[in-house]
Amino acid sequence: MTDLIRVIHAPRDRVDEASAAGERPPRREWLVTNGLGGYASGTVAGMLTRRYHGMLVASLPAPLGRMVLLNHLLERVRLPGRGVIWLGDQDEVAGANAADQTEHLAEFRLELGLPVWRYRVDGFTVEKRVVMPHEQNTVHVNYRVIEGTGTVRFNLRPSVHFRGYGAAVDESPARIYTIAATGNRYELSASADLPTLRLMLLGTRAALTLDEKGTPGVSYQMEETRGYQWKGSLWSPGYFRADAEAGEQVSLIASSEPWDTVVALSPEGAAAAETERRRRLIAVASVGNDRFAGELTLAADQFIVRPAGRVEESARARAAGDDVRTVIAGYHWFTDWGRDTMISLEGLTLSTHRYREAGYILRTFADHVRDGLIPNMFPDGQREGLYHTADASLWLFHAIDRYTVSAGDDETLRKLLPVLIDIVQHHLRGTRFGIRVDPADGLFTQGADGYQLTWMDAKVGDWVVTPRRGKAVELNALWYNALCLLHSWTQQYGGGDGLDLAEHARRARESFNKRFWYERGGYLYDVVDGEHGDDPSCRPNQVFAISLPHPVLDRERWEPVMKIVRERLLTPVGLRSLAPGDPDYKARYYGDLRARDAAYHQGTVWAWLIGPYVDAELRFPGADRSHLRNLLAGFDQRLDDACVGQISEVFDAEPPFLPRGCVAQAWSVAEVLRCWLKLWVPCRRCGADRMCTAPAPYRDASGAISSRAGSGRPRSGRSGPRRPAPASAAPTPSIAPCSSGSDPLARAR
């Protein structure tokens, strides 16, 4: 594949869409990450619109966490005729000279996922590129004169406000900045408890002119829109200058790393290394000439990180011959979340053949299991997680299943099997937050005052918007799936003595099909035995009763459920979180925190739900794969949206389906990529040129199995041949059903 290039010819704003919604046009954004959780990000136009924007947001050991160290870089270019242009349009920082520069920014593009700006004026063409060396808190901002006659002078003014990346923009900068120089190495400091920002300019006649300047009243448009403090101050020590002619480059390096690390790579070397790393990612993913898959592979890479903040955890893992990895749930404000990580793991790592990192991620989270729960999330700058989630631990079973099938790594499964057994035992006995299995019917229930434990977890102050306490439909689908998987694994490898997993699964399935069918609506209750009885809200959570490898819902009810999903929930960008017509339905995700969270799971479309939707559709013999692929292809144009090259967290529930929330979300990218490849690559079991078209195995009304799938478990070639299943009196459930899945425990019955 030739290097991937995505060009935005009108890179400034999305005026038409925003005007139709009665909003100010949002600015397109860009993102470069460093594999540590740190990043560089801003708007294509050069404006600061979010508190999270910065040319260097470093990921530092706890308790610091992610910090904005270099907030803004004001770029002025003096041409040979003494004319001056500004490359950005940050009026508040540049002053009155910074007029609208739309005519200068001719093109913005991503090359292998890395941002490139091309400016044209008075016969000169200047390119700007941003690169972050992998696993360094370092950024290189490179300017090259592509064409033009004469010498161009670059004046670059760095502005700072050292603070946590999520801190308010008006957080008092009650500190005195100092700058020290040794040759062309500059160090900007604030206090002993904060990191030092190291700066270096490389170019002809490079120098720093000390010209201290404080700029109050810098406005952040998106913070105002989102109801947060939106005016803050920046401080600058002066400006760098350097000259360049056609074919020459000027580079500013900013870093929190020691000097020996900063200078280890030249700007050219850093760019070459990162380019080669990205080419290898695409080669390993084996996406051929599929441009969309290649771009999503690079987008996926931005979420896989070594958690720089948890130094002790990394040291322990490495001492044991292992390593630590995790998944940033979304940029800019999310950290690593257990649920998001487990859902994203297949698309981010297994679909892209990054098996080693997938294993690191699973073992990292398994090491944090407490009372049968994996962390809901790790707060930024902290070493320990928070555990208020009912489903993350159940998603762990699913992630391990997909990993074992794809990577053929039985050793990780064997190592984690005692942890998985412990999780199920805790759930059967009951654990934190009211998470337990109801002994009366074998269904999974949960709930505690003040907590939101499912993935629909919006909370404002003391208001839990969608508490969903009781027996939630997707939690019971996940519970049944986990029981089936654990039954299979203990049959093969032992363990779980005294746990009648097959009986627990049988009882859960029987109760599920008795309790969750909402006859009047022709679909599934969202929650039964809730605070207000059974909840008939039409939500996408019912899809998981069909989509998971071991579907809990009886086959004859699949089509009625999916008909409702297609008619009321499906959109071009995912599934609505609540069907139109419900009194709580919100068509637009916009406004301050309370307004947004009131809509977060009350209609707002979630892109990641396209994954389970596709899985559910593929259960049906003769599923229209071309239609599904066309549905996914619509996300290609979304890569031009909020953050170029990425897929947003959520979208409005009605046309034009404006992107909202995080501009880059792990499970959005993961599920689109996973399903895109799933619909195209050969089936691992039968070797079909496309995804396996064998009819779905299922239980008919009499309990008999139709279109029975094979139960062989594929292994990767490098892991050796597939072992035969051990002989047993009880049939062993299939670990790796094909795209249609199966109900292995039905065979045992």
Secondary structure, 3 states (H helix, E strand, C coil): CCCCEEEECCCCECHHHHHHCCCCCCECEEEEECCCCCEEEEECCCCCCCCCCEEEEEEECCCCEEEEEECEEEEEEECCCCCEEECCCCHHHHCCCCCCCCCCEEEEEEECCEEEEEEEECCEEEEEEEECCCCCCEEEEEEEEEECCCCEEEEEEEEECCEECCCCCCCCCCCCCEEEEECCEEEEECCCCCCCEEEEEECEEEEEEEEEEEEEEEECHHHHHCCCCCEEEEEEEEEEEEEECCCCEEEEEEECCCHHHHCCCCHHHHHHHHHHHHHHHHHHHCCCCCHHHHHHHHHHHCCEECCCCCHHHHHHHHHCCCCCCEEECEECCCCEEHHHHHHHHHHHHHCCCCHHHHHHHHHHHHCCCECCECCCECCCCCCCCECCCCCHHHHHHHHHHHHHHHHCCHHHHHHHHHHHHHHHHHHHHCCHHHCEECCCCCCEEECCCCCCCCCCCCEECCEECCCCCEEEHHHHHHHHHHHHHHHHHHHHHCCCCCCCHHHHHHHHHHHHHHHCEECCCCEECCEEEECCEEECCCCHHHHHHHHCCCCCCCHHHHHHHHHHHHHHHEECCEEECCCCCCCCCCCCCCCCHHHHHHHCCCCCEEHHHHHHHHHHHCCCCCCCHHHHHHHHHCHHHHCCCCECCCCCCEECCCCCCCEECCCEEHHHHHHHHHHHHHCCCCCCCCCCCCCCCCCCCEECCCCCEECCCCCCCCCCHHHCCCCCCCCCCCCCCCCCCCCCCCCHHHHHC
